[in-house]
Amino acid sequence: MIVRIRSKDGTFRIELPPTADAAELATKILEITKNADPSSLMLSDKPRGGEQPMSKLLGFTLETMNI
């Protein structure tokens, strides 16, 4: 599955299996962004709104988060 990430550094596409967990996604995000603060990572399954802190999503798979 391809996950699209929007950040201050631009838009990125990350390919991960649906069974990957949020920690794997966070690691990939931190690898491709400049000076990202891990404590500030927020995810949403919508273009606007519904953001959740990454810390609340650890342990969940991309599939269960509807990402």
All heavy atoms as TSV, in Angstrom:
chain	resi	resn	atom	element	x	y	z
A	1	MET	N	N	0.843	-1.160	0.000
A	1	MET	CA	C	0.000	0.000	0.000
A	1	MET	C	C	0.894	1.230	0.000
A	1	MET	O	O	1.995	1.198	0.530
A	1	MET	CB	C	-0.951	-0.070	1.201
A	1	MET	CG	C	-0.675	0.830	2.345
A	1	MET	SD	S	-1.729	0.642	3.821
A	1	MET	CE	C	-3.320	0.375	3.209
A	2	ILE	N	N	0.406	2.277	-0.604
A	2	ILE	CA	C	1.153	3.526	-0.657
A	2	ILE	C	C	0.460	4.539	0.256
A	2	ILE	O	O	-0.735	4.772	0.148
A	2	ILE	CB	C	1.240	4.071	-2.091
A	2	ILE	CG1	C	2.037	3.084	-2.945
A	2	ILE	CG2	C	1.883	5.445	-2.108
A	2	ILE	CD1	C	2.089	3.438	-4.401
A	3	VAL	N	N	1.236	5.098	1.167
A	3	VAL	CA	C	0.734	6.091	2.110
A	3	VAL	C	C	1.294	7.446	1.697
A	3	VAL	O	O	2.504	7.587	1.518
A	3	VAL	CB	C	1.173	5.754	3.548
A	3	VAL	CG1	C	0.666	6.799	4.524
A	3	VAL	CG2	C	0.697	4.367	3.944
A	4	ARG	N	N	0.426	8.413	1.527
A	4	ARG	CA	C	0.866	9.761	1.155
A	4	ARG	C	C	1.010	10.588	2.430
A	4	ARG	O	O	0.105	10.645	3.258
A	4	ARG	CB	C	-0.134	10.419	0.217
A	4	ARG	CG	C	0.411	11.723	-0.348
A	4	ARG	CD	C	-0.541	12.324	-1.309
A	4	ARG	NE	N	-1.706	12.791	-0.554
A	4	ARG	CZ	C	-2.729	13.413	-1.086
A	4	ARG	NH1	N	-2.779	13.619	-2.385
A	4	ARG	NH2	N	-3.731	13.815	-0.357
A	5	ILE	N	N	2.158	11.230	2.545
A	5	ILE	CA	C	2.474	12.041	3.713
A	5	ILE	C	C	2.672	13.482	3.265
A	5	ILE	O	O	3.439	13.743	2.347
A	5	ILE	CB	C	3.775	11.543	4.393
A	5	ILE	CG1	C	3.662	10.073	4.798
A	5	ILE	CG2	C	4.155	12.422	5.567
A	5	ILE	CD1	C	2.605	9.788	5.831
A	6	ARG	N	N	1.962	14.396	3.911
A	6	ARG	CA	C	2.174	15.827	3.650
A	6	ARG	C	C	2.847	16.432	4.869
A	6	ARG	O	O	2.414	16.201	5.997
A	6	ARG	CB	C	0.845	16.533	3.397
A	6	ARG	CG	C	0.255	16.170	2.067
A	6	ARG	CD	C	-0.913	17.033	1.721
A	6	ARG	NE	N	-1.967	16.837	2.726
A	6	ARG	CZ	C	-3.093	17.524	2.758
A	6	ARG	NH1	N	-3.309	18.461	1.867
A	6	ARG	NH2	N	-3.997	17.291	3.664
A	7	SER	N	N	3.896	17.199	4.612
A	7	SER	CA	C	4.616	17.847	5.695
A	7	SER	C	C	5.117	19.201	5.227
A	7	SER	O	O	4.960	19.559	4.062
A	7	SER	CB	C	5.800	16.978	6.139
A	7	SER	OG	O	6.837	17.043	5.180
A	8	LYS	N	N	5.769	19.917	6.122
A	8	LYS	CA	C	6.368	21.201	5.761
A	8	LYS	C	C	7.448	21.007	4.699
A	8	LYS	O	O	7.762	21.927	3.965
A	8	LYS	CB	C	6.964	21.863	6.988
A	8	LYS	CG	C	5.944	22.316	7.992
A	8	LYS	CD	C	6.618	22.928	9.203
A	8	LYS	CE	C	5.584	23.317	10.239
A	8	LYS	NZ	N	6.209	23.845	11.448
A	9	ASP	N	N	8.014	19.798	4.639
A	9	ASP	CA	C	9.072	19.491	3.679
A	9	ASP	C	C	8.535	19.061	2.321
A	9	ASP	O	O	9.310	18.826	1.403
A	9	ASP	CB	C	9.975	18.379	4.226
A	9	ASP	CG	C	10.681	18.791	5.502
A	9	ASP	OD1	O	11.065	19.970	5.614
A	9	ASP	OD2	O	10.843	17.939	6.393
A	10	GLY	N	N	7.231	18.912	2.189
A	10	GLY	CA	C	6.630	18.505	0.927
A	10	GLY	C	C	5.738	17.291	1.087
A	10	GLY	O	O	5.393	16.896	2.194
A	11	THR	N	N	5.355	16.707	-0.041
A	11	THR	CA	C	4.511	15.514	-0.055
A	11	THR	C	C	5.373	14.319	-0.423
A	11	THR	O	O	6.159	14.376	-1.363
A	11	THR	CB	C	3.365	15.668	-1.067
A	11	THR	OG1	O	2.591	16.820	-0.695
A	11	THR	CG2	C	2.460	14.455	-1.079
A	12	PHE	N	N	5.204	13.237	0.310
A	12	PHE	CA	C	5.988	12.033	0.095
A	12	PHE	C	C	5.062	10.831	-0.001
A	12	PHE	O	O	3.981	10.830	0.573
A	12	PHE	CB	C	6.961	11.811	1.263
A	12	PHE	CG	C	7.864	12.974	1.521
A	12	PHE	CD1	C	7.541	13.926	2.470
A	12	PHE	CD2	C	9.039	13.121	0.804
A	12	PHE	CE1	C	8.368	15.006	2.713
A	12	PHE	CE2	C	9.880	14.193	1.039
A	12	PHE	CZ	C	9.544	15.143	1.994
A	13	ARG	N	N	5.513	9.820	-0.702
A	13	ARG	CA	C	4.782	8.554	-0.784
A	13	ARG	C	C	5.660	7.465	-0.180
A	13	ARG	O	O	6.824	7.329	-0.546
A	13	ARG	CB	C	4.435	8.240	-2.229
A	13	ARG	CG	C	3.343	9.160	-2.739
A	13	ARG	CD	C	3.048	8.923	-4.207
A	13	ARG	NE	N	1.904	9.692	-4.644
A	13	ARG	CZ	C	1.922	10.997	-4.913
A	13	ARG	NH1	N	3.029	11.669	-4.782
A	13	ARG	NH2	N	0.834	11.612	-5.306
A	14	ILE	N	N	5.071	6.724	0.730
A	14	ILE	CA	C	5.790	5.656	1.420
A	14	ILE	C	C	5.056	4.359	1.132
A	14	ILE	O	O	3.836	4.279	1.315
A	14	ILE	CB	C	5.830	5.911	2.945
A	14	ILE	CG1	C	6.545	7.228	3.237
A	14	ILE	CG2	C	6.481	4.754	3.669
A	14	ILE	CD1	C	6.472	7.666	4.683
A	15	GLU	N	N	5.785	3.351	0.701
A	15	GLU	CA	C	5.172	2.049	0.422
A	15	GLU	C	C	5.431	1.113	1.598
A	15	GLU	O	O	6.575	0.879	1.990
A	15	GLU	CB	C	5.743	1.455	-0.860
A	15	GLU	CG	C	4.967	0.240	-1.311
A	15	GLU	CD	C	5.292	-0.168	-2.732
A	15	GLU	OE1	O	5.962	0.591	-3.442
A	15	GLU	OE2	O	4.860	-1.263	-3.110
A	16	LEU	N	N	4.346	0.612	2.165
A	16	LEU	CA	C	4.391	-0.320	3.290
A	16	LEU	C	C	3.258	-1.324	3.128
A	16	LEU	O	O	2.222	-1.000	2.533
A	16	LEU	CB	C	4.204	0.419	4.621
A	16	LEU	CG	C	5.334	1.309	5.109
A	16	LEU	CD1	C	4.855	2.177	6.261
A	16	LEU	CD2	C	6.513	0.482	5.557
A	17	PRO	N	N	3.397	-2.515	3.699
A	17	PRO	CA	C	2.280	-3.463	3.652
A	17	PRO	C	C	1.169	-3.022	4.612
A	17	PRO	O	O	1.449	-2.319	5.598
A	17	PRO	CB	C	2.906	-4.785	4.106
A	17	PRO	CG	C	4.081	-4.390	4.928
A	17	PRO	CD	C	4.577	-3.095	4.345
A	18	PRO	N	N	-0.072	-3.413	4.361
A	18	PRO	CA	C	-1.178	-3.040	5.256
A	18	PRO	C	C	-0.976	-3.537	6.689
A	18	PRO	O	O	-1.539	-2.982	7.623
A	18	PRO	CB	C	-2.407	-3.717	4.634
A	18	PRO	CG	C	-2.028	-3.996	3.235
A	18	PRO	CD	C	-0.537	-4.160	3.204
A	19	THR	N	N	-0.146	-4.555	6.856
A	19	THR	CA	C	0.103	-5.112	8.190
A	19	THR	C	C	1.195	-4.362	8.954
A	19	THR	O	O	1.454	-4.680	10.108
A	19	THR	CB	C	0.498	-6.590	8.070
A	19	THR	OG1	O	1.619	-6.696	7.179
A	19	THR	CG2	C	-0.655	-7.433	7.553
A	20	ALA	N	N	1.816	-3.372	8.315
A	20	ALA	CA	C	2.839	-2.573	9.002
A	20	ALA	C	C	2.179	-1.785	10.121
A	20	ALA	O	O	1.033	-1.365	10.010
A	20	ALA	CB	C	3.514	-1.624	8.017
A	21	ASP	N	N	2.925	-1.588	11.199
A	21	ASP	CA	C	2.330	-0.827	12.297
A	21	ASP	C	C	2.765	0.640	12.251
A	21	ASP	O	O	3.614	1.036	11.454
A	21	ASP	CB	C	2.616	-1.468	13.652
A	21	ASP	CG	C	4.077	-1.423	14.056
A	21	ASP	OD1	O	4.871	-0.735	13.391
A	21	ASP	OD2	O	4.407	-2.066	15.063
A	22	ALA	N	N	2.144	1.423	13.106
A	22	ALA	CA	C	2.384	2.865	13.120
A	22	ALA	C	C	3.844	3.191	13.400
A	22	ALA	O	O	4.363	4.185	12.900
A	22	ALA	CB	C	1.471	3.533	14.143
A	23	ALA	N	N	4.527	2.361	14.169
A	23	ALA	CA	C	5.940	2.609	14.467
A	23	ALA	C	C	6.783	2.534	13.197
A	23	ALA	O	O	7.702	3.336	13.012
A	23	ALA	CB	C	6.443	1.616	15.505
A	24	GLU	N	N	6.470	1.586	12.319
A	24	GLU	CA	C	7.192	1.474	11.047
A	24	GLU	C	C	6.959	2.717	10.190
A	24	GLU	O	O	7.888	3.235	9.574
A	24	GLU	CB	C	6.745	0.231	10.280
A	24	GLU	CG	C	7.174	-1.073	10.903
A	24	GLU	CD	C	6.620	-2.257	10.140
A	24	GLU	OE1	O	7.085	-2.508	9.002
A	24	GLU	OE2	O	5.710	-2.917	10.679
A	25	LEU	N	N	5.715	3.173	10.155
A	25	LEU	CA	C	5.387	4.372	9.387
A	25	LEU	C	C	6.105	5.591	9.969
A	25	LEU	O	O	6.684	6.385	9.235
A	25	LEU	CB	C	3.878	4.602	9.367
A	25	LEU	CG	C	3.392	5.840	8.624
A	25	LEU	CD1	C	3.849	5.841	7.167
A	25	LEU	CD2	C	1.882	5.941	8.715
A	26	ALA	N	N	6.121	5.714	11.286
A	26	ALA	CA	C	6.798	6.832	11.934
A	26	ALA	C	C	8.288	6.832	11.601
A	26	ALA	O	O	8.864	7.882	11.304
A	26	ALA	CB	C	6.596	6.773	13.448
A	27	THR	N	N	8.900	5.666	11.609
A	27	THR	CA	C	10.322	5.553	11.273
A	27	THR	C	C	10.581	6.042	9.859
A	27	THR	O	O	11.519	6.811	9.617
A	27	THR	CB	C	10.794	4.097	11.434
A	27	THR	OG1	O	10.601	3.706	12.796
A	27	THR	CG2	C	12.250	3.936	11.051
A	28	LYS	N	N	9.749	5.623	8.919
A	28	LYS	CA	C	9.896	6.058	7.520
A	28	LYS	C	C	9.715	7.569	7.388
A	28	LYS	O	O	10.445	8.228	6.669
A	28	LYS	CB	C	8.895	5.339	6.620
A	28	LYS	CG	C	9.117	3.854	6.495
A	28	LYS	CD	C	10.260	3.587	5.563
A	28	LYS	CE	C	10.357	2.104	5.300
A	28	LYS	NZ	N	11.468	1.767	4.442
A	29	ILE	N	N	8.718	8.109	8.078
A	29	ILE	CA	C	8.469	9.554	8.019
A	29	ILE	C	C	9.686	10.318	8.532
A	29	ILE	O	O	10.133	11.283	7.922
A	29	ILE	CB	C	7.207	9.932	8.820
A	29	ILE	CG1	C	5.962	9.364	8.143
A	29	ILE	CG2	C	7.094	11.448	8.973
A	29	ILE	CD1	C	4.697	9.464	8.976
A	30	LEU	N	N	10.235	9.872	9.648
A	30	LEU	CA	C	11.385	10.553	10.232
A	30	LEU	C	C	12.623	10.444	9.346
A	30	LEU	O	O	13.464	11.335	9.349
A	30	LEU	CB	C	11.661	10.016	11.631
A	30	LEU	CG	C	10.573	10.334	12.658
A	30	LEU	CD1	C	10.844	9.597	13.961
A	30	LEU	CD2	C	10.468	11.827	12.892
A	31	GLU	N	N	12.723	9.360	8.563
A	31	GLU	CA	C	13.850	9.188	7.649
A	31	GLU	C	C	13.795	10.168	6.476
A	31	GLU	O	O	14.832	10.606	5.992
A	31	GLU	CB	C	13.878	7.764	7.085
A	31	GLU	CG	C	14.326	6.712	8.073
A	31	GLU	CD	C	14.189	5.302	7.514
A	31	GLU	OE1	O	13.771	5.115	6.346
A	31	GLU	OE2	O	14.502	4.362	8.262
A	32	ILE	N	N	12.597	10.495	6.006
A	32	ILE	CA	C	12.490	11.300	4.784
A	32	ILE	C	C	12.254	12.790	5.031
A	32	ILE	O	O	12.374	13.582	4.116
A	32	ILE	CB	C	11.388	10.768	3.842
A	32	ILE	CG1	C	10.030	10.804	4.515
A	32	ILE	CG2	C	11.726	9.389	3.341
A	32	ILE	CD1	C	8.888	10.427	3.618
A	33	THR	N	N	11.922	13.167	6.254
A	33	THR	CA	C	11.677	14.582	6.534
A	33	THR	C	C	12.894	15.200	7.213
A	33	THR	O	O	13.690	14.518	7.848
A	33	THR	CB	C	10.436	14.769	7.417
A	33	THR	OG1	O	10.588	13.993	8.603
A	33	THR	CG2	C	9.175	14.355	6.703
A	34	LYS	N	N	13.011	16.508	7.061
A	34	LYS	CA	C	14.131	17.232	7.660
A	34	LYS	C	C	13.747	17.731	9.042
A	34	LYS	O	O	12.715	18.363	9.214
A	34	LYS	CB	C	14.484	18.442	6.798
A	34	LYS	CG	C	14.901	18.096	5.397
A	34	LYS	CD	C	15.129	19.364	4.607
A	34	LYS	CE	C	15.324	19.045	3.144
A	34	LYS	NZ	N	15.402	20.250	2.317
A	35	ASN	N	N	14.578	17.437	10.002
A	35	ASN	CA	C	14.413	17.976	11.357
A	35	ASN	C	C	13.037	17.723	11.962
A	35	ASN	O	O	12.528	18.567	12.695
A	35	ASN	CB	C	14.712	19.484	11.370
A	35	ASN	CG	C	16.095	19.798	10.855
A	35	ASN	OD1	O	17.052	19.114	11.191
A	35	ASN	ND2	N	16.204	20.808	10.021
A	36	ALA	N	N	12.424	16.611	11.632
A	36	ALA	CA	C	11.102	16.310	12.188
A	36	ALA	C	C	11.221	15.970	13.672
A	36	ALA	O	O	12.153	15.282	14.087
A	36	ALA	CB	C	10.461	15.149	11.444
A	37	ASP	N	N	10.291	16.461	14.439
A	37	ASP	CA	C	10.237	16.177	15.868
A	37	ASP	C	C	9.287	15.003	16.060
A	37	ASP	O	O	8.089	15.127	15.793
A	37	ASP	CB	C	9.735	17.412	16.605
A	37	ASP	CG	C	9.559	17.190	18.093
A	37	ASP	OD1	O	9.973	16.133	18.609
A	37	ASP	OD2	O	9.013	18.095	18.741
A	38	PRO	N	N	9.793	13.851	16.514
A	38	PRO	CA	C	8.922	12.672	16.676
A	38	PRO	C	C	7.695	12.943	17.537
A	38	PRO	O	O	6.634	12.383	17.292
A	38	PRO	CB	C	9.830	11.633	17.331
A	38	PRO	CG	C	11.210	12.061	16.984
A	38	PRO	CD	C	11.171	13.565	16.885
A	39	SER	N	N	7.817	13.814	18.520
A	39	SER	CA	C	6.676	14.080	19.402
A	39	SER	C	C	5.600	14.935	18.726
A	39	SER	O	O	4.492	15.063	19.237
A	39	SER	CB	C	7.143	14.770	20.685
A	39	SER	OG	O	7.658	16.051	20.393
A	40	SER	N	N	5.913	15.505	17.553
A	40	SER	CA	C	4.930	16.349	16.869
A	40	SER	C	C	4.222	15.639	15.716
A	40	SER	O	O	3.368	16.227	15.062
A	40	SER	CB	C	5.603	17.616	16.332
A	40	SER	OG	O	6.457	17.297	15.250
A	41	LEU	N	N	4.552	14.361	15.468
A	41	LEU	CA	C	3.929	13.632	14.356
A	41	LEU	C	C	2.443	13.413	14.610
A	41	LEU	O	O	2.048	12.924	15.665
A	41	LEU	CB	C	4.596	12.277	14.147
A	41	LEU	CG	C	6.002	12.279	13.586
A	41	LEU	CD1	C	6.492	10.841	13.450
A	41	LEU	CD2	C	6.087	12.988	12.271
A	42	MET	N	N	1.634	13.769	13.619
A	42	MET	CA	C	0.184	13.584	13.682
A	42	MET	C	C	-0.250	12.870	12.410
A	42	MET	O	O	0.274	13.163	11.337
A	42	MET	CB	C	-0.532	14.933	13.755
A	42	MET	CG	C	-0.082	15.825	14.891
A	42	MET	SD	S	-0.752	15.318	16.457
A	42	MET	CE	C	-2.348	16.059	16.399
A	43	LEU	N	N	-1.207	11.951	12.515
A	43	LEU	CA	C	-1.717	11.225	11.356
A	43	LEU	C	C	-3.225	11.380	11.260
A	43	LEU	O	O	-3.915	11.517	12.266
A	43	LEU	CB	C	-1.407	9.735	11.458
A	43	LEU	CG	C	0.037	9.310	11.315
A	43	LEU	CD1	C	0.130	7.797	11.412
A	43	LEU	CD2	C	0.627	9.771	10.013
A	44	SER	N	N	-3.710	11.330	10.030
A	44	SER	CA	C	-5.141	11.375	9.780
A	44	SER	C	C	-5.437	10.564	8.525
A	44	SER	O	O	-4.605	10.480	7.626
A	44	SER	CB	C	-5.602	12.817	9.576
A	44	SER	OG	O	-6.977	12.840	9.234
A	45	ASP	N	N	-6.615	9.982	8.453
A	45	ASP	CA	C	-7.031	9.268	7.242
A	45	ASP	C	C	-7.840	10.184	6.321
A	45	ASP	O	O	-8.417	9.747	5.350
A	45	ASP	CB	C	-7.815	8.002	7.581
A	45	ASP	CG	C	-9.093	8.275	8.355
A	45	ASP	OD1	O	-9.272	9.402	8.833
A	45	ASP	OD2	O	-9.907	7.347	8.477
A	46	LYS	N	N	-7.861	11.489	6.654
A	46	LYS	CA	C	-8.580	12.485	5.859
A	46	LYS	C	C	-7.607	13.594	5.444
A	46	LYS	O	O	-6.636	13.846	6.144
A	46	LYS	CB	C	-9.705	13.096	6.685
A	46	LYS	CG	C	-10.736	12.099	7.161
A	46	LYS	CD	C	-11.690	12.782	8.132
A	46	LYS	CE	C	-12.703	11.847	8.691
A	46	LYS	NZ	N	-12.166	10.826	9.566
A	47	PRO	N	N	-7.895	14.272	4.342
A	47	PRO	CA	C	-7.019	15.378	3.930
A	47	PRO	C	C	-6.970	16.525	4.945
A	47	PRO	O	O	-5.952	17.158	5.131
A	47	PRO	CB	C	-7.629	15.862	2.616
A	47	PRO	CG	C	-8.446	14.735	2.125
A	47	PRO	CD	C	-8.918	13.995	3.349
A	48	ARG	N	N	-8.069	16.784	5.597
A	48	ARG	CA	C	-8.136	17.866	6.594
A	48	ARG	C	C	-8.887	17.364	7.826
A	48	ARG	O	O	-9.955	16.785	7.725
A	48	ARG	CB	C	-8.899	19.071	6.043
A	48	ARG	CG	C	-8.248	19.708	4.874
A	48	ARG	CD	C	-7.609	21.017	5.326
A	48	ARG	NE	N	-7.155	21.768	4.182
A	48	ARG	CZ	C	-5.875	21.991	3.946
A	48	ARG	NH1	N	-4.975	21.501	4.742
A	48	ARG	NH2	N	-5.509	22.690	2.903
A	49	GLY	N	N	-8.328	17.608	8.987
A	49	GLY	CA	C	-9.008	17.265	10.233
A	49	GLY	C	C	-8.855	15.813	10.628
A	49	GLY	O	O	-8.393	14.981	9.855
A	50	GLY	N	N	-9.207	15.507	11.842
A	50	GLY	CA	C	-9.167	14.150	12.357
A	50	GLY	C	C	-7.779	13.673	12.756
A	50	GLY	O	O	-7.548	12.478	12.904
A	51	GLU	N	N	-6.837	14.602	12.935
A	51	GLU	CA	C	-5.474	14.219	13.262
A	51	GLU	C	C	-5.387	13.573	14.635
A	51	GLU	O	O	-6.088	13.962	15.558
A	51	GLU	CB	C	-4.538	15.435	13.231
A	51	GLU	CG	C	-4.357	16.046	11.878
A	51	GLU	CD	C	-5.379	17.137	11.573
A	51	GLU	OE1	O	-6.287	17.374	12.397
A	51	GLU	OE2	O	-5.284	17.731	10.501
A	52	GLN	N	N	-4.523	12.577	14.729
A	52	GLN	CA	C	-4.235	11.894	15.987
A	52	GLN	C	C	-2.730	11.903	16.193
A	52	GLN	O	O	-1.978	11.698	15.247
A	52	GLN	CB	C	-4.710	10.436	15.930
A	52	GLN	CG	C	-6.199	10.255	15.865
A	52	GLN	CD	C	-6.845	10.563	17.196
A	52	GLN	OE1	O	-6.315	10.249	18.254
A	52	GLN	NE2	N	-8.002	11.206	17.141
A	53	PRO	N	N	-2.272	12.109	17.416
A	53	PRO	CA	C	-0.834	12.041	17.653
A	53	PRO	C	C	-0.328	10.622	17.374
A	53	PRO	O	O	-1.008	9.636	17.683
A	53	PRO	CB	C	-0.675	12.378	19.126
A	53	PRO	CG	C	-2.012	12.693	19.655
A	53	PRO	CD	C	-3.027	12.410	18.609
A	54	MET	N	N	0.834	10.515	16.779
A	54	MET	CA	C	1.411	9.210	16.474
A	54	MET	C	C	1.514	8.358	17.728
A	54	MET	O	O	1.294	7.159	17.684
A	54	MET	CB	C	2.793	9.399	15.834
A	54	MET	CG	C	3.495	8.100	15.503
A	54	MET	SD	S	2.645	7.095	14.277
A	54	MET	CE	C	3.141	7.931	12.798
A	55	SER	N	N	1.801	8.973	18.856
A	55	SER	CA	C	1.962	8.225	20.105
A	55	SER	C	C	0.702	7.444	20.479
A	55	SER	O	O	0.791	6.386	21.100
A	55	SER	CB	C	2.353	9.162	21.245
A	55	SER	OG	O	1.369	10.151	21.432
A	56	LYS	N	N	-0.476	7.928	20.090
A	56	LYS	CA	C	-1.734	7.225	20.378
A	56	LYS	C	C	-1.976	6.056	19.423
A	56	LYS	O	O	-2.801	5.195	19.694
A	56	LYS	CB	C	-2.920	8.177	20.266
A	56	LYS	CG	C	-3.093	9.106	21.414
A	56	LYS	CD	C	-4.343	9.920	21.184
A	56	LYS	CE	C	-5.121	10.035	22.458
A	56	LYS	NZ	N	-6.356	10.804	22.269
A	57	LEU	N	N	-1.260	6.042	18.298
A	57	LEU	CA	C	-1.506	5.040	17.269
A	57	LEU	C	C	-0.498	3.896	17.281
A	57	LEU	O	O	-0.660	2.930	16.538
A	57	LEU	CB	C	-1.506	5.716	15.893
A	57	LEU	CG	C	-2.541	6.823	15.737
A	57	LEU	CD1	C	-2.332	7.548	14.421
A	57	LEU	CD2	C	-3.944	6.267	15.832
A	58	LEU	N	N	0.523	3.994	18.122
A	58	LEU	CA	C	1.528	2.936	18.174
A	58	LEU	C	C	0.872	1.617	18.560
A	58	LEU	O	O	0.017	1.567	19.438
A	58	LEU	CB	C	2.638	3.306	19.156
A	58	LEU	CG	C	3.464	4.526	18.757
A	58	LEU	CD1	C	4.496	4.844	19.834
A	58	LEU	CD2	C	4.140	4.330	17.417
A	59	GLY	N	N	1.248	0.556	17.856
A	59	GLY	CA	C	0.667	-0.755	18.105
A	59	GLY	C	C	-0.461	-1.106	17.147
A	59	GLY	O	O	-0.851	-2.259	17.050
A	60	PHE	N	N	-0.991	-0.123	16.433
A	60	PHE	CA	C	-2.043	-0.357	15.449
A	60	PHE	C	C	-1.423	-0.547	14.073
A	60	PHE	O	O	-0.413	0.071	13.749
A	60	PHE	CB	C	-3.028	0.817	15.394
A	60	PHE	CG	C	-3.871	0.956	16.611
A	60	PHE	CD1	C	-3.517	1.855	17.610
A	60	PHE	CD2	C	-5.010	0.193	16.778
A	60	PHE	CE1	C	-4.291	1.997	18.752
A	60	PHE	CE2	C	-5.785	0.331	17.915
A	60	PHE	CZ	C	-5.432	1.237	18.901
A	61	THR	N	N	-2.054	-1.372	13.237
A	61	THR	CA	C	-1.581	-1.538	11.861
A	61	THR	C	C	-2.195	-0.464	10.967
A	61	THR	O	O	-3.212	0.142	11.337
A	61	THR	CB	C	-1.960	-2.919	11.298
A	61	THR	OG1	O	-3.382	-3.005	11.195
A	61	THR	CG2	C	-1.406	-4.057	12.145
A	62	LEU	N	N	-1.597	-0.249	9.815
A	62	LEU	CA	C	-2.144	0.717	8.858
A	62	LEU	C	C	-3.568	0.321	8.488
A	62	LEU	O	O	-4.440	1.163	8.335
A	62	LEU	CB	C	-1.267	0.791	7.613
A	62	LEU	CG	C	0.180	1.204	7.828
A	62	LEU	CD1	C	0.897	1.227	6.492
A	62	LEU	CD2	C	0.281	2.541	8.509
A	63	GLU	N	N	-3.787	-0.961	8.351
A	63	GLU	CA	C	-5.100	-1.491	7.979
A	63	GLU	C	C	-6.159	-1.122	9.018
A	63	GLU	O	O	-7.239	-0.656	8.671
A	63	GLU	CB	C	-4.975	-3.016	7.869
A	63	GLU	CG	C	-6.082	-3.726	7.191
A	63	GLU	CD	C	-5.677	-5.168	6.950
A	63	GLU	OE1	O	-5.195	-5.851	7.882
A	63	GLU	OE2	O	-5.855	-5.614	5.809
A	64	THR	N	N	-5.843	-1.281	10.306
A	64	THR	CA	C	-6.829	-0.979	11.342
A	64	THR	C	C	-7.020	0.528	11.534
A	64	THR	O	O	-8.049	0.949	12.044
A	64	THR	CB	C	-6.455	-1.607	12.693
A	64	THR	OG1	O	-5.175	-1.149	13.097
A	64	THR	CG2	C	-6.459	-3.126	12.610
A	65	MET	N	N	-6.026	1.323	11.099
A	65	MET	CA	C	-6.156	2.779	11.210
A	65	MET	C	C	-6.837	3.381	9.986
A	65	MET	O	O	-7.022	4.592	9.908
A	65	MET	CB	C	-4.767	3.418	11.368
A	65	MET	CG	C	-4.085	3.080	12.654
A	65	MET	SD	S	-2.553	3.988	12.904
A	65	MET	CE	C	-1.510	3.351	11.613
A	66	ASN	N	N	-7.210	2.545	9.012
A	66	ASN	CA	C	-7.836	3.003	7.763
A	66	ASN	C	C	-6.953	3.971	6.973
A	66	ASN	O	O	-7.446	4.890	6.359
A	66	ASN	CB	C	-9.201	3.640	8.026
A	66	ASN	CG	C	-10.201	2.637	8.515
A	66	ASN	OD1	O	-10.214	1.506	8.062
A	66	ASN	ND2	N	-11.020	3.044	9.460
A	67	ILE	N	N	-5.675	3.759	7.070
A	67	ILE	CA	C	-4.734	4.610	6.327
A	67	ILE	C	C	-4.374	3.907	5.032
A	67	ILE	O	O	-4.194	2.750	4.969
A	67	ILE	CB	C	-3.487	4.910	7.180
A	67	ILE	CG1	C	-3.903	5.820	8.315
A	67	ILE	CG2	C	-2.384	5.522	6.354
A	67	ILE	CD1	C	-2.794	6.225	9.241
